[in-house]
Amino acid sequence: METARSGSAAARSRLAASWHRSLMQHGLDPAERRAPDLHDEGTIRERRSALDHVMRVAAPRLDQLFGLIGHSGCGVLLTDGQGVVIDQRCASADEDTFRAWGLWTGADWSEAAQGTNGIGTCLAEQRQVTIHRDEHFFARNTAMSCMDAPIYGPDGVVLAALDVSSARADQTEAFNRLIAAMVAQTARQIEIDTFRASFPKARIVYADTDDSSAALLLAVDTHDLVIGATRAARKAFGLERQGQLCPRPASDLFGRDTGPTGFEKAERAALVRALTRAGGNASAAAKALGISRATLYRRMARLGIDKSGTDLPPAN
């Protein structure tokens, strides 16, 4: 309470800033003992329907993540952008515990409802977070450890949060760090899968990045126009931060000296693979790439690649 009331809370740490919001902005009492209320079935269906496209691609990723950590007493939860749980995975032996803690489908874990917690604080600050035990705002949640990462949609807006929670007494911070890395990787893959599904007819160009939690992807149409970009790619190339992307020629982005070099490498690799598979047949390679032969020749000339897929000697 002393920390949360402090006017310098935000300057002290992000955790203190979240406590301050919980107390001063949301008017919550850390001694509150009531578990989260669950939304009714109709509301849950509506929220799931709104994110049906995400849930379809996320389901196998949730299964995979749960298969790795479920034996350790952890549960996997997927929430919408408001912090309401819309899907979950937990072992049958842990169901009663998770229900009692409110870690269940339909529960509202927004920061406004539950104070500082993995899901709510992740969404409030739009970043990966780990909230370990007594870092929670509500005293009743201080036996939990929560590892979360946001999932961004193709429009650059946070769509959902991926959460792994555990109420085990022997959960260590070291183990939390390991799980947090898995959560970030899974959230990134769900974001990639959602982005690809949103542009089924476009070529998806990947970029190299040192940030394992960032997905740098562009969607390029048959006219060689960039029509979509992930949040990380929007930031890297100075594109619209959110909303529909204004189409622009891919060459305008790929040719920037200030842009990530991984895009040009990815484009070169894609052309070389297509030409190699086609045995140097430009028409077949262009068809496989979903572009015209003229476009293929222009790119080959720009990247210095001959029909066999090898580099051309520099011009004198």
PENORJO-V195982 format. One record per backbone hydrogen bond with DSSP energy under -1.0 kcal/mol. NH is the residue of the N-H (numbers start at 1). CO is the residue of the C=O. If there is no record, write none. Layout:
BEGIN
nh->NH co->CO
nh->NH co->CO
END
This chain:
BEGIN
nh->5 co->1
nh->9 co->6
nh->12 co->8
nh->13 co->9
nh->17 co->13
nh->18 co->14
nh->19 co->15
nh->20 co->16
nh->21 co->17
nh->22 co->18
nh->23 co->19
nh->24 co->20
nh->25 co->21
nh->26 co->21
nh->28 co->22
nh->32 co->29
nh->39 co->106
nh->44 co->40
nh->45 co->41
nh->46 co->42
nh->47 co->43
nh->48 co->44
nh->49 co->45
nh->50 co->46
nh->52 co->49
nh->55 co->51
nh->56 co->52
nh->58 co->54
nh->59 co->55
nh->62 co->58
nh->63 co->59
nh->64 co->60
nh->65 co->61
nh->66 co->62
nh->67 co->63
nh->69 co->65
nh->70 co->66
nh->72 co->69
nh->73 co->70
nh->74 co->69
nh->75 co->165
nh->76 co->89
nh->77 co->163
nh->78 co->87
nh->79 co->161
nh->80 co->84
nh->83 co->80
nh->85 co->107
nh->86 co->78
nh->87 co->78
nh->89 co->76
nh->94 co->91
nh->98 co->94
nh->99 co->95
nh->100 co->96
nh->101 co->97
nh->103 co->98
nh->104 co->102
nh->106 co->85
nh->107 co->104
nh->109 co->83
nh->114 co->110
nh->115 co->111
nh->121 co->117
nh->122 co->118
nh->123 co->119
nh->124 co->120
nh->125 co->121
nh->126 co->122
nh->127 co->122
nh->129 co->148
nh->131 co->146
nh->133 co->144
nh->135 co->132
nh->136 co->133
nh->137 co->116
nh->139 co->30
nh->141 co->138
nh->142 co->139
nh->144 co->141
nh->145 co->166
nh->146 co->131
nh->147 co->164
nh->148 co->129
nh->149 co->162
nh->151 co->160
nh->153 co->157
nh->156 co->153
nh->159 co->151
nh->160 co->151
nh->161 co->79
nh->162 co->149
nh->163 co->77
nh->164 co->147
nh->165 co->75
nh->166 co->145
nh->171 co->168
nh->176 co->172
nh->177 co->173
nh->178 co->174
nh->179 co->175
nh->180 co->176
nh->181 co->177
nh->182 co->178
nh->183 co->179
nh->184 co->180
nh->185 co->181
nh->186 co->182
nh->187 co->183
nh->188 co->184
nh->189 co->185
nh->190 co->186
nh->191 co->187
nh->192 co->188
nh->193 co->189
nh->194 co->190
nh->195 co->191
nh->196 co->192
nh->197 co->193
nh->198 co->194
nh->199 co->196
nh->202 co->199
nh->203 co->220
nh->205 co->218
nh->207 co->216
nh->214 co->211
nh->218 co->205
nh->219 co->228
nh->220 co->203
nh->221 co->225
nh->224 co->221
nh->226 co->248
nh->227 co->219
nh->228 co->219
nh->230 co->217
nh->234 co->230
nh->235 co->231
nh->236 co->232
nh->237 co->233
nh->239 co->234
nh->243 co->155
nh->248 co->226
nh->250 co->224
nh->252 co->249
nh->253 co->250
nh->254 co->250
nh->255 co->251
nh->256 co->253
nh->265 co->261
nh->266 co->262
nh->267 co->263
nh->268 co->264
nh->269 co->265
nh->270 co->266
nh->271 co->267
nh->272 co->268
nh->273 co->269
nh->274 co->270
nh->275 co->271
nh->276 co->272
nh->277 co->273
nh->278 co->274
nh->279 co->276
nh->280 co->275
nh->281 co->278
nh->285 co->281
nh->286 co->282
nh->287 co->283
nh->288 co->284
nh->289 co->285
nh->291 co->286
nh->296 co->292
nh->297 co->293
nh->298 co->294
nh->299 co->295
nh->300 co->296
nh->301 co->297
nh->302 co->298
nh->303 co->299
nh->305 co->300
nh->306 co->310
nh->309 co->306
nh->312 co->304
END
